Amino acid sequence: MAGNKNDLLVPGAKDAMENMKEEIANEFGVQPGADTTARENGSVGGEMVKRMIKIAERGMSDNNR
């Protein structure tokens, strides 16, 4: 049976994702959670995606060398 689409496949990834979220939220001056606007929460999530893409691109670039 396939897992939830939000299941993380790499052990330890959940902690890394939480750390990234906290780091970005601090940089943006946002306290993520239910009392924060969707726009503020979304800005943190959007930045997380941008950074993960950069990490993946670097990894692919390193593999092509």
All heavy atoms as TSV, in Angstrom:
chain	resi	resn	atom	element	x	y	z
A	1	MET	N	N	0.832	-1.171	0.000
A	1	MET	CA	C	0.000	0.000	0.000
A	1	MET	C	C	0.884	1.244	0.000
A	1	MET	O	O	1.824	1.360	0.774
A	1	MET	CB	C	-0.902	-0.020	1.241
A	1	MET	CG	C	-1.730	1.224	1.403
A	1	MET	SD	S	-2.544	1.203	3.017
A	1	MET	CE	C	-4.158	1.639	2.516
A	2	ALA	N	N	0.595	2.182	-0.876
A	2	ALA	CA	C	1.379	3.416	-0.971
A	2	ALA	C	C	1.093	4.301	0.224
A	2	ALA	O	O	-0.008	4.317	0.771
A	2	ALA	CB	C	1.021	4.147	-2.259
A	3	GLY	N	N	2.088	5.061	0.620
A	3	GLY	CA	C	1.947	5.958	1.761
A	3	GLY	C	C	1.267	7.258	1.378
A	3	GLY	O	O	0.966	7.528	0.217
A	4	ASN	N	N	1.038	8.065	2.359
A	4	ASN	CA	C	0.479	9.391	2.187
A	4	ASN	C	C	1.426	10.208	1.320
A	4	ASN	O	O	2.635	10.056	1.396
A	4	ASN	CB	C	0.320	10.005	3.584
A	4	ASN	CG	C	-0.239	11.397	3.580
A	4	ASN	OD1	O	0.173	12.258	2.803
A	4	ASN	ND2	N	-1.173	11.627	4.458
A	5	LYS	N	N	0.895	11.123	0.511
A	5	LYS	CA	C	1.757	11.930	-0.351
A	5	LYS	C	C	2.731	12.783	0.448
A	5	LYS	O	O	3.731	13.239	-0.073
A	5	LYS	CB	C	0.925	12.812	-1.279
A	5	LYS	CG	C	0.196	13.930	-0.578
A	5	LYS	CD	C	-0.555	14.807	-1.543
A	5	LYS	CE	C	-1.211	15.936	-0.763
A	5	LYS	NZ	N	-1.703	16.966	-1.619
A	6	ASN	N	N	2.453	13.007	1.734
A	6	ASN	CA	C	3.337	13.809	2.573
A	6	ASN	C	C	4.355	12.977	3.346
A	6	ASN	O	O	5.129	13.533	4.123
A	6	ASN	CB	C	2.513	14.645	3.560
A	6	ASN	CG	C	1.695	15.697	2.847
A	6	ASN	OD1	O	2.118	16.279	1.869
A	6	ASN	ND2	N	0.496	15.927	3.339
A	7	ASP	N	N	4.341	11.654	3.153
A	7	ASP	CA	C	5.315	10.803	3.830
A	7	ASP	C	C	6.714	11.124	3.311
A	7	ASP	O	O	6.930	11.278	2.115
A	7	ASP	CB	C	5.027	9.315	3.577
A	7	ASP	CG	C	3.828	8.805	4.349
A	7	ASP	OD1	O	3.359	9.504	5.266
A	7	ASP	OD2	O	3.365	7.694	4.032
A	8	LEU	N	N	7.659	11.241	4.214
A	8	LEU	CA	C	9.037	11.496	3.832
A	8	LEU	C	C	9.755	10.161	3.659
A	8	LEU	O	O	9.584	9.247	4.443
A	8	LEU	CB	C	9.727	12.346	4.900
A	8	LEU	CG	C	9.085	13.717	5.120
A	8	LEU	CD1	C	9.742	14.428	6.303
A	8	LEU	CD2	C	9.188	14.571	3.878
A	9	LEU	N	N	10.555	10.061	2.615
A	9	LEU	CA	C	11.183	8.795	2.254
A	9	LEU	C	C	12.562	8.609	2.868
A	9	LEU	O	O	13.081	7.505	2.898
A	9	LEU	CB	C	11.295	8.692	0.725
A	9	LEU	CG	C	9.966	8.772	-0.036
A	9	LEU	CD1	C	10.227	8.748	-1.531
A	9	LEU	CD2	C	9.053	7.636	0.366
A	10	VAL	N	N	13.172	9.671	3.335
A	10	VAL	CA	C	14.534	9.604	3.859
A	10	VAL	C	C	14.502	9.708	5.381
A	10	VAL	O	O	13.939	10.655	5.923
A	10	VAL	CB	C	15.393	10.748	3.278
A	10	VAL	CG1	C	16.791	10.715	3.848
A	10	VAL	CG2	C	15.423	10.671	1.757
A	11	PRO	N	N	15.102	8.727	6.071
A	11	PRO	CA	C	15.144	8.815	7.535
A	11	PRO	C	C	15.832	10.111	7.974
A	11	PRO	O	O	16.829	10.518	7.400
A	11	PRO	CB	C	15.982	7.594	7.948
A	11	PRO	CG	C	15.887	6.657	6.796
A	11	PRO	CD	C	15.750	7.530	5.570
A	12	GLY	N	N	15.280	10.765	8.944
A	12	GLY	CA	C	15.845	12.018	9.438
A	12	GLY	C	C	15.395	13.245	8.667
A	12	GLY	O	O	15.701	14.364	9.068
A	13	ALA	N	N	14.682	13.052	7.582
A	13	ALA	CA	C	14.259	14.187	6.769
A	13	ALA	C	C	13.256	15.066	7.511
A	13	ALA	O	O	13.255	16.280	7.338
A	13	ALA	CB	C	13.663	13.714	5.447
A	14	LYS	N	N	12.424	14.458	8.355
A	14	LYS	CA	C	11.422	15.241	9.072
A	14	LYS	C	C	12.091	16.293	9.955
A	14	LYS	O	O	11.684	17.458	9.961
A	14	LYS	CB	C	10.529	14.331	9.916
A	14	LYS	CG	C	9.412	15.075	10.612
A	14	LYS	CD	C	8.457	14.130	11.300
A	14	LYS	CE	C	7.303	14.935	11.898
A	14	LYS	NZ	N	6.226	14.117	12.358
A	15	ASP	N	N	13.135	15.893	10.677
A	15	ASP	CA	C	13.854	16.845	11.529
A	15	ASP	C	C	14.507	17.937	10.689
A	15	ASP	O	O	14.478	19.114	11.063
A	15	ASP	CB	C	14.908	16.128	12.371
A	15	ASP	CG	C	14.303	15.252	13.457
A	15	ASP	OD1	O	13.149	15.504	13.861
A	15	ASP	OD2	O	14.989	14.312	13.901
A	16	ALA	N	N	15.089	17.556	9.563
A	16	ALA	CA	C	15.732	18.536	8.689
A	16	ALA	C	C	14.705	19.528	8.149
A	16	ALA	O	O	14.975	20.731	8.072
A	16	ALA	CB	C	16.455	17.825	7.544
A	17	MET	N	N	13.522	19.033	7.802
A	17	MET	CA	C	12.461	19.907	7.292
A	17	MET	C	C	11.985	20.872	8.376
A	17	MET	O	O	11.777	22.057	8.111
A	17	MET	CB	C	11.281	19.077	6.777
A	17	MET	CG	C	11.620	18.189	5.606
A	17	MET	SD	S	12.015	19.120	4.130
A	17	MET	CE	C	10.403	19.685	3.690
A	18	GLU	N	N	11.829	20.378	9.581
A	18	GLU	CA	C	11.413	21.238	10.697
A	18	GLU	C	C	12.469	22.298	10.972
A	18	GLU	O	O	12.136	23.459	11.218
A	18	GLU	CB	C	11.140	20.407	11.951
A	18	GLU	CG	C	9.809	19.687	11.927
A	18	GLU	CD	C	8.614	20.630	11.827
A	18	GLU	OE1	O	8.589	21.676	12.517
A	18	GLU	OE2	O	7.701	20.333	11.043
A	19	ASN	N	N	13.735	21.907	10.941
A	19	ASN	CA	C	14.822	22.866	11.161
A	19	ASN	C	C	14.821	23.938	10.084
A	19	ASN	O	O	15.008	25.127	10.373
A	19	ASN	CB	C	16.176	22.164	11.208
A	19	ASN	CG	C	16.360	21.334	12.449
A	19	ASN	OD1	O	15.690	21.533	13.458
A	19	ASN	ND2	N	17.266	20.374	12.388
A	20	MET	N	N	14.627	23.537	8.836
A	20	MET	CA	C	14.588	24.489	7.735
A	20	MET	C	C	13.416	25.449	7.913
A	20	MET	O	O	13.560	26.663	7.730
A	20	MET	CB	C	14.482	23.769	6.381
A	20	MET	CG	C	14.456	24.720	5.195
A	20	MET	SD	S	14.174	23.914	3.607
A	20	MET	CE	C	15.754	23.124	3.358
A	21	LYS	N	N	12.264	24.904	8.280
A	21	LYS	CA	C	11.082	25.739	8.475
A	21	LYS	C	C	11.319	26.777	9.573
A	21	LYS	O	O	11.012	27.953	9.398
A	21	LYS	CB	C	9.859	24.878	8.818
A	21	LYS	CG	C	8.601	25.694	9.047
A	21	LYS	CD	C	7.338	24.871	9.112
A	21	LYS	CE	C	7.334	23.862	10.208
A	21	LYS	NZ	N	6.040	23.162	10.328
A	22	GLU	N	N	11.884	26.336	10.683
A	22	GLU	CA	C	12.162	27.256	11.795
A	22	GLU	C	C	13.166	28.328	11.386
A	22	GLU	O	O	13.007	29.505	11.718
A	22	GLU	CB	C	12.687	26.481	13.007
A	22	GLU	CG	C	11.629	25.635	13.686
A	22	GLU	CD	C	12.189	24.809	14.832
A	22	GLU	OE1	O	13.239	25.191	15.395
A	22	GLU	OE2	O	11.574	23.783	15.161
A	23	GLU	N	N	14.214	27.923	10.669
A	23	GLU	CA	C	15.239	28.859	10.223
A	23	GLU	C	C	14.643	29.933	9.322
A	23	GLU	O	O	14.887	31.131	9.506
A	23	GLU	CB	C	16.333	28.092	9.486
A	23	GLU	CG	C	17.428	28.961	8.909
A	23	GLU	CD	C	18.454	28.136	8.133
A	23	GLU	OE1	O	18.841	27.057	8.597
A	23	GLU	OE2	O	18.842	28.600	7.044
A	24	ILE	N	N	13.854	29.514	8.351
A	24	ILE	CA	C	13.253	30.459	7.407
A	24	ILE	C	C	12.235	31.347	8.116
A	24	ILE	O	O	12.195	32.564	7.885
A	24	ILE	CB	C	12.617	29.705	6.226
A	24	ILE	CG1	C	13.724	29.034	5.401
A	24	ILE	CG2	C	11.788	30.646	5.358
A	24	ILE	CD1	C	13.229	28.018	4.390
A	25	ALA	N	N	11.432	30.770	8.982
A	25	ALA	CA	C	10.444	31.559	9.726
A	25	ALA	C	C	11.141	32.640	10.545
A	25	ALA	O	O	10.688	33.792	10.580
A	25	ALA	CB	C	9.601	30.656	10.615
A	26	ASN	N	N	12.252	32.285	11.184
A	26	ASN	CA	C	13.018	33.274	11.952
A	26	ASN	C	C	13.545	34.379	11.042
A	26	ASN	O	O	13.500	35.551	11.393
A	26	ASN	CB	C	14.169	32.613	12.708
A	26	ASN	CG	C	13.701	31.819	13.901
A	26	ASN	OD1	O	12.656	32.102	14.472
A	26	ASN	ND2	N	14.469	30.824	14.294
A	27	GLU	N	N	14.061	34.003	9.876
A	27	GLU	CA	C	14.573	34.990	8.925
A	27	GLU	C	C	13.472	35.940	8.480
A	27	GLU	O	O	13.712	37.129	8.295
A	27	GLU	CB	C	15.161	34.294	7.698
A	27	GLU	CG	C	16.466	33.578	7.950
A	27	GLU	CD	C	16.956	32.807	6.744
A	27	GLU	OE1	O	16.499	33.068	5.606
A	27	GLU	OE2	O	17.820	31.922	6.920
A	28	PHE	N	N	12.261	35.408	8.302
A	28	PHE	CA	C	11.130	36.203	7.820
A	28	PHE	C	C	10.379	36.891	8.952
A	28	PHE	O	O	9.456	37.663	8.710
A	28	PHE	CB	C	10.153	35.325	7.036
A	28	PHE	CG	C	10.627	34.893	5.672
A	28	PHE	CD1	C	11.907	35.156	5.215
A	28	PHE	CD2	C	9.775	34.208	4.833
A	28	PHE	CE1	C	12.324	34.757	3.958
A	28	PHE	CE2	C	10.175	33.801	3.579
A	28	PHE	CZ	C	11.454	34.081	3.137
A	29	GLY	N	N	10.740	36.588	10.200
A	29	GLY	CA	C	10.038	37.174	11.336
A	29	GLY	C	C	8.622	36.653	11.479
A	29	GLY	O	O	7.716	37.363	11.906
A	30	VAL	N	N	8.431	35.377	11.138
A	30	VAL	CA	C	7.114	34.742	11.158
A	30	VAL	C	C	7.098	33.648	12.218
A	30	VAL	O	O	8.081	32.923	12.381
A	30	VAL	CB	C	6.790	34.125	9.769
A	30	VAL	CG1	C	5.523	33.308	9.794
A	30	VAL	CG2	C	6.724	35.209	8.711
A	31	GLN	N	N	6.009	33.534	12.935
A	31	GLN	CA	C	5.794	32.434	13.873
A	31	GLN	C	C	4.771	31.500	13.227
A	31	GLN	O	O	3.578	31.761	13.302
A	31	GLN	CB	C	5.282	32.964	15.222
A	31	GLN	CG	C	5.068	31.894	16.267
A	31	GLN	CD	C	6.361	31.179	16.633
A	31	GLN	OE1	O	7.410	31.789	16.784
A	31	GLN	NE2	N	6.295	29.880	16.771
A	32	PRO	N	N	5.222	30.440	12.516
A	32	PRO	CA	C	4.283	29.585	11.787
A	32	PRO	C	C	3.288	28.905	12.717
A	32	PRO	O	O	3.611	28.553	13.850
A	32	PRO	CB	C	5.168	28.548	11.111
A	32	PRO	CG	C	6.560	28.800	11.524
A	32	PRO	CD	C	6.590	29.966	12.432
A	33	GLY	N	N	2.089	28.750	12.238
A	33	GLY	CA	C	1.061	28.060	13.004
A	33	GLY	C	C	-0.325	28.568	12.668
A	33	GLY	O	O	-0.514	29.390	11.763
A	34	ALA	N	N	-1.300	28.095	13.406
A	34	ALA	CA	C	-2.710	28.398	13.135
A	34	ALA	C	C	-3.039	29.876	13.311
A	34	ALA	O	O	-3.958	30.389	12.671
A	34	ALA	CB	C	-3.598	27.545	14.032
A	35	ASP	N	N	-2.303	30.585	14.164
A	35	ASP	CA	C	-2.590	31.998	14.412
A	35	ASP	C	C	-1.900	32.935	13.423
A	35	ASP	O	O	-2.043	34.147	13.510
A	35	ASP	CB	C	-2.187	32.376	15.837
A	35	ASP	CG	C	-3.020	31.662	16.889
A	35	ASP	OD1	O	-4.183	31.302	16.582
A	35	ASP	OD2	O	-2.520	31.453	18.006
A	36	THR	N	N	-1.153	32.367	12.500
A	36	THR	CA	C	-0.430	33.147	11.500
A	36	THR	C	C	-1.230	33.134	10.203
A	36	THR	O	O	-1.895	32.152	9.885
A	36	THR	CB	C	0.969	32.532	11.274
A	36	THR	OG1	O	1.639	32.469	12.528
A	36	THR	CG2	C	1.800	33.353	10.316
A	37	THR	N	N	-1.148	34.226	9.443
A	37	THR	CA	C	-1.921	34.298	8.200
A	37	THR	C	C	-1.431	33.251	7.195
A	37	THR	O	O	-0.277	32.814	7.239
A	37	THR	CB	C	-1.799	35.692	7.546
A	37	THR	OG1	O	-0.455	35.890	7.109
A	37	THR	CG2	C	-2.228	36.804	8.489
A	38	ALA	N	N	-2.323	32.896	6.302
A	38	ALA	CA	C	-1.968	31.940	5.251
A	38	ALA	C	C	-0.838	32.493	4.391
A	38	ALA	O	O	0.047	31.751	3.950
A	38	ALA	CB	C	-3.191	31.628	4.389
A	39	ARG	N	N	-0.843	33.786	4.169
A	39	ARG	CA	C	0.207	34.409	3.360
A	39	ARG	C	C	1.574	34.239	4.037
A	39	ARG	O	O	2.569	33.916	3.389
A	39	ARG	CB	C	-0.101	35.877	3.142
A	39	ARG	CG	C	0.972	36.591	2.367
A	39	ARG	CD	C	0.628	38.063	2.153
A	39	ARG	NE	N	1.054	38.386	0.808
A	39	ARG	CZ	C	0.302	38.881	-0.134
A	39	ARG	NH1	N	-0.948	39.160	0.118
A	39	ARG	NH2	N	0.782	39.115	-1.319
A	40	GLU	N	N	1.634	34.473	5.345
A	40	GLU	CA	C	2.897	34.324	6.063
A	40	GLU	C	C	3.351	32.871	6.094
A	40	GLU	O	O	4.519	32.567	5.838
A	40	GLU	CB	C	2.773	34.871	7.487
A	40	GLU	CG	C	2.630	36.381	7.526
A	40	GLU	CD	C	2.320	36.907	8.905
A	40	GLU	OE1	O	1.541	36.275	9.643
A	40	GLU	OE2	O	2.867	37.965	9.242
A	41	ASN	N	N	2.428	31.960	6.426
A	41	ASN	CA	C	2.774	30.529	6.420
A	41	ASN	C	C	3.212	30.102	5.019
A	41	ASN	O	O	4.171	29.344	4.861
A	41	ASN	CB	C	1.598	29.676	6.883
A	41	ASN	CG	C	1.441	29.643	8.385
A	41	ASN	OD1	O	2.406	29.666	9.122
A	41	ASN	ND2	N	0.206	29.589	8.844
A	42	GLY	N	N	2.509	30.595	4.005
A	42	GLY	CA	C	2.830	30.245	2.626
A	42	GLY	C	C	4.182	30.759	2.193
A	42	GLY	O	O	4.888	30.109	1.414
A	43	SER	N	N	4.557	31.933	2.705
A	43	SER	CA	C	5.868	32.477	2.334
A	43	SER	C	C	6.984	31.587	2.859
A	43	SER	O	O	7.997	31.387	2.186
A	43	SER	CB	C	6.037	33.913	2.854
A	43	SER	OG	O	6.117	33.957	4.261
A	44	VAL	N	N	6.792	31.032	4.039
A	44	VAL	CA	C	7.782	30.113	4.602
A	44	VAL	C	C	7.836	28.839	3.756
A	44	VAL	O	O	8.910	28.380	3.376
A	44	VAL	CB	C	7.477	29.793	6.079
A	44	VAL	CG1	C	8.397	28.702	6.608
A	44	VAL	CG2	C	7.596	31.048	6.942
A	45	GLY	N	N	6.675	28.274	3.436
A	45	GLY	CA	C	6.632	27.060	2.619
A	45	GLY	C	C	7.223	27.270	1.237
A	45	GLY	O	O	7.957	26.425	0.720
A	46	GLY	N	N	6.924	28.426	0.640
A	46	GLY	CA	C	7.475	28.733	-0.680
A	46	GLY	C	C	8.985	28.831	-0.667
A	46	GLY	O	O	9.668	28.351	-1.578
A	47	GLU	N	N	9.517	29.469	0.368
A	47	GLU	CA	C	10.971	29.584	0.486
A	47	GLU	C	C	11.610	28.221	0.717
A	47	GLU	O	O	12.697	27.939	0.200
A	47	GLU	CB	C	11.342	30.549	1.608
A	47	GLU	CG	C	12.820	30.803	1.745
A	47	GLU	CD	C	13.460	31.501	0.564
A	47	GLU	OE1	O	12.749	32.157	-0.234
A	47	GLU	OE2	O	14.699	31.396	0.419
A	48	MET	N	N	10.921	27.348	1.469
A	48	MET	CA	C	11.437	25.994	1.680
A	48	MET	C	C	11.580	25.274	0.347
A	48	MET	O	O	12.592	24.630	0.076
A	48	MET	CB	C	10.515	25.201	2.613
A	48	MET	CG	C	10.562	25.650	4.048
A	48	MET	SD	S	9.395	24.768	5.101
A	48	MET	CE	C	10.137	23.130	5.123
A	49	VAL	N	N	10.559	25.396	-0.496
A	49	VAL	CA	C	10.595	24.743	-1.809
A	49	VAL	C	C	11.747	25.294	-2.643
A	49	VAL	O	O	12.502	24.531	-3.253
A	49	VAL	CB	C	9.248	24.913	-2.544
A	49	VAL	CG1	C	9.338	24.440	-3.983
A	49	VAL	CG2	C	8.147	24.166	-1.810
A	50	LYS	N	N	11.914	26.617	-2.663
A	50	LYS	CA	C	13.012	27.221	-3.428
A	50	LYS	C	C	14.366	26.666	-2.980
A	50	LYS	O	O	15.213	26.334	-3.798
A	50	LYS	CB	C	13.015	28.736	-3.248
A	50	LYS	CG	C	11.911	29.453	-3.961
A	50	LYS	CD	C	12.012	30.953	-3.673
A	50	LYS	CE	C	10.812	31.689	-4.186
A	50	LYS	NZ	N	10.879	33.129	-3.842
A	51	ARG	N	N	14.544	26.582	-1.671
A	51	ARG	CA	C	15.831	26.104	-1.152
A	51	ARG	C	C	16.042	24.625	-1.439
A	51	ARG	O	O	17.157	24.197	-1.739
A	51	ARG	CB	C	15.935	26.389	0.341
A	51	ARG	CG	C	16.040	27.877	0.616
A	51	ARG	CD	C	16.254	28.182	2.065
A	51	ARG	NE	N	16.141	29.625	2.299
A	51	ARG	CZ	C	16.446	30.216	3.435
A	51	ARG	NH1	N	16.894	29.503	4.458
A	51	ARG	NH2	N	16.313	31.510	3.579
A	52	MET	N	N	14.964	23.834	-1.367
A	52	MET	CA	C	15.100	22.401	-1.671
A	52	MET	C	C	15.446	22.189	-3.144
A	52	MET	O	O	16.227	21.307	-3.483
A	52	MET	CB	C	13.828	21.648	-1.286
A	52	MET	CG	C	13.678	21.482	0.210
A	52	MET	SD	S	12.262	20.479	0.692
A	52	MET	CE	C	10.939	21.660	0.496
A	53	ILE	N	N	14.881	23.026	-4.014
A	53	ILE	CA	C	15.205	22.932	-5.442
A	53	ILE	C	C	16.674	23.257	-5.661
A	53	ILE	O	O	17.373	22.565	-6.408
A	53	ILE	CB	C	14.283	23.840	-6.278
A	53	ILE	CG1	C	12.867	23.262	-6.282
A	53	ILE	CG2	C	14.824	24.014	-7.697
A	53	ILE	CD1	C	11.817	24.181	-6.876
A	54	LYS	N	N	17.176	24.300	-4.997
A	54	LYS	CA	C	18.597	24.649	-5.129
A	54	LYS	C	C	19.486	23.508	-4.655
A	54	LYS	O	O	20.495	23.192	-5.289
A	54	LYS	CB	C	18.904	25.917	-4.334
A	54	LYS	CG	C	18.420	27.171	-4.989
A	54	LYS	CD	C	18.798	28.388	-4.168
A	54	LYS	CE	C	18.238	29.639	-4.798
A	54	LYS	NZ	N	18.556	30.850	-4.028
A	55	ILE	N	N	19.113	22.881	-3.541
A	55	ILE	CA	C	19.884	21.755	-3.020
A	55	ILE	C	C	19.892	20.609	-4.031
A	55	ILE	O	O	20.935	20.008	-4.308
A	55	ILE	CB	C	19.320	21.288	-1.659
A	55	ILE	CG1	C	19.579	22.361	-0.584
A	55	ILE	CG2	C	19.909	19.945	-1.247
A	55	ILE	CD1	C	18.791	22.158	0.702
A	56	ALA	N	N	18.730	20.313	-4.608
A	56	ALA	CA	C	18.637	19.229	-5.592
A	56	ALA	C	C	19.446	19.553	-6.843
A	56	ALA	O	O	20.135	18.681	-7.392
A	56	ALA	CB	C	17.177	18.977	-5.958
A	57	GLU	N	N	19.383	20.817	-7.295
A	57	GLU	CA	C	20.147	21.208	-8.485
A	57	GLU	C	C	21.645	21.057	-8.239
A	57	GLU	O	O	22.368	20.581	-9.112
A	57	GLU	CB	C	19.824	22.653	-8.872
A	57	GLU	CG	C	18.458	22.808	-9.488
A	57	GLU	CD	C	18.084	24.250	-9.756
A	57	GLU	OE1	O	18.659	25.177	-9.134
A	57	GLU	OE2	O	17.189	24.450	-10.598
A	58	ARG	N	N	22.097	21.455	-7.044
A	58	ARG	CA	C	23.511	21.294	-6.714
A	58	ARG	C	C	23.903	19.830	-6.726
A	58	ARG	O	O	24.957	19.454	-7.217
A	58	ARG	CB	C	23.818	21.900	-5.343
A	58	ARG	CG	C	24.136	23.365	-5.430
A	58	ARG	CD	C	24.659	23.874	-4.102
A	58	ARG	NE	N	23.664	24.815	-3.610
A	58	ARG	CZ	C	23.150	24.831	-2.404
A	58	ARG	NH1	N	23.532	23.979	-1.490
A	58	ARG	NH2	N	22.239	25.706	-2.065
A	59	GLY	N	N	23.031	18.983	-6.160
A	59	GLY	CA	C	23.297	17.553	-6.143
A	59	GLY	C	C	23.381	16.958	-7.535
A	59	GLY	O	O	24.252	16.136	-7.820
A	60	MET	N	N	22.484	17.393	-8.415
A	60	MET	CA	C	22.511	16.885	-9.790
A	60	MET	C	C	23.740	17.385	-10.522
A	60	MET	O	O	24.352	16.656	-11.291
A	60	MET	CB	C	21.241	17.297	-10.543
A	60	MET	CG	C	20.004	16.560	-10.060
A	60	MET	SD	S	18.532	16.840	-11.053
A	60	MET	CE	C	18.273	18.583	-10.870
A	61	SER	N	N	24.112	18.626	-10.269
A	61	SER	CA	C	25.304	19.191	-10.895
A	61	SER	C	C	26.559	18.442	-10.443
A	61	SER	O	O	27.433	18.140	-11.241
A	61	SER	CB	C	25.427	20.676	-10.537
A	61	SER	OG	O	26.609	21.204	-11.036
A	62	ASP	N	N	26.630	18.151	-9.147
A	62	ASP	CA	C	27.780	17.405	-8.617
A	62	ASP	C	C	27.852	16.003	-9.201
A	62	ASP	O	O	28.948	15.488	-9.431
A	62	ASP	CB	C	27.699	17.323	-7.095
A	62	ASP	CG	C	27.915	18.676	-6.431
A	62	ASP	OD1	O	28.382	19.623	-7.108
A	62	ASP	OD2	O	27.596	18.784	-5.227
A	63	ASN	N	N	26.705	15.381	-9.473
A	63	ASN	CA	C	26.690	14.029	-10.029
A	63	ASN	C	C	27.117	14.002	-11.483
A	63	ASN	O	O	27.513	12.958	-11.985
A	63	ASN	CB	C	25.293	13.405	-9.898
A	63	ASN	CG	C	24.975	13.021	-8.481
A	63	ASN	OD1	O	25.863	12.821	-7.667
A	63	ASN	ND2	N	23.693	12.943	-8.158
A	64	ASN	N	N	27.031	15.136	-12.153
A	64	ASN	CA	C	27.400	15.202	-13.569
A	64	ASN	C	C	28.874	15.512	-13.772
A	64	ASN	O	O	29.328	15.620	-14.905
A	64	ASN	CB	C	26.541	16.239	-14.292
A	64	ASN	CG	C	25.111	15.772	-14.453
A	64	ASN	OD1	O	24.854	14.575	-14.549
A	64	ASN	ND2	N	24.179	16.709	-14.477
A	65	ARG	N	N	29.621	15.649	-12.708
A	65	ARG	CA	C	31.050	15.970	-12.837
A	65	ARG	C	C	31.870	14.717	-12.872
A	65	ARG	O	O	31.640	13.711	-12.443
A	65	ARG	CB	C	31.498	16.837	-11.674
A	65	ARG	CG	C	30.892	18.195	-11.785
A	65	ARG	CD	C	31.373	19.079	-10.670
A	65	ARG	NE	N	30.652	20.332	-10.803
A	65	ARG	CZ	C	30.817	21.348	-9.993
A	65	ARG	NH1	N	31.663	21.269	-9.014
A	65	ARG	NH2	N	30.159	22.441	-10.160
